[in-house]
């Protein structure tokens, strides 16, 4: 081949290669829905392709004034886009431009979300040209908005549930002392009306009020500390003494008609837990046992409380058993669920709170049918030893 012919052949091959590469680029742009723009900062002109024209609703022109280009941008998004331009125009920066904004199509007035990215070019330290791409992301933004709304809605529902549970837990803590205060106050009022006023009776009733009010206060304090901080003040204490205290509280709460049958292991090592919380659990279990027997119209009867070392687990093991109606297999599945109750005035938080308290003290709480008599329920819990 002669030299001019060779040159002509090379130019032809180059032209074809260029055409192919352009075609590939066009196809890639088309399938990604990309528009390309070239902003000439010195002349305030924007060169754009058909896709950009289509997005902006700008007819078929290949050039548009920067003013017209900006006019289509949603007024609320202009400042953020301008900030991105200023940042990209900083000669000390890397010239990268990225922004998301809405445009209002000049032809059909539809609003669309656009994501753009580009690179600023500099001459003599001045930003002169921004070349970039734009893509419509309206669908993505709408989806994001829907997800955000759904998230906000489920968060609101969750907050409501937490509020309802917290309120129920507080109600559960206050129910008993308030009922006792009301009963003591009635006794005090009677004593005052009595012409031969018995000072001793009045004093005992008022003392009862004070004790119950203090108990309500400390219960609330403990509960709130537990809910807020999750922190637990633990110290070693004797479980046997605690059982006696809990029985006394259950009795002053008006649960007089039961006879505790105690089996307390002698010289058992001290446990390490929060005393008030464990006491609360025991009072709860005793109260449930008495209520179960009463609801079944059973005469006053025994409640067995056993405290022993669980050798297998190397933990203290407490069991509260009653000889009430017991719990059916269907009901058992739900008794630890918050708000589950079979009592007309029950709140259904006692067992849920008790289990949470024992677990946060390092133990376990569970139910078993009573093994000592033909019917009844047995609630067990464990606690770690101090040593
Ligand atoms: P509440 O006492 O307010 O109902 P709890 O969480 O303490 O809430 O108890 C949930 C349910 O478990 C009770 O309503 C009752 O059906 C059942 N339950 C608890 N303890 C006993 C028990 N000793 N004997 C029979 N059923 C019981």
Boltz pocket constraint, residues with backbone or C-beta under 6 A from the ligand:
constraints:
  - pocket:
      binder: B
      contacts: [[A, 284], [A, 285], [A, 288], [A, 289], [A, 292], [A, 322], [A, 324], [A, 325], [A, 326], [A, 327], [A, 331], [A, 335], [A, 337], [A, 340], [A, 341], [A, 342], [A, 343], [A, 345], [A, 346], [A, 347], [A, 348], [A, 349], [A, 350], [A, 351], [A, 352], [A, 376], [A, 377]]
      max_distance: 6.0
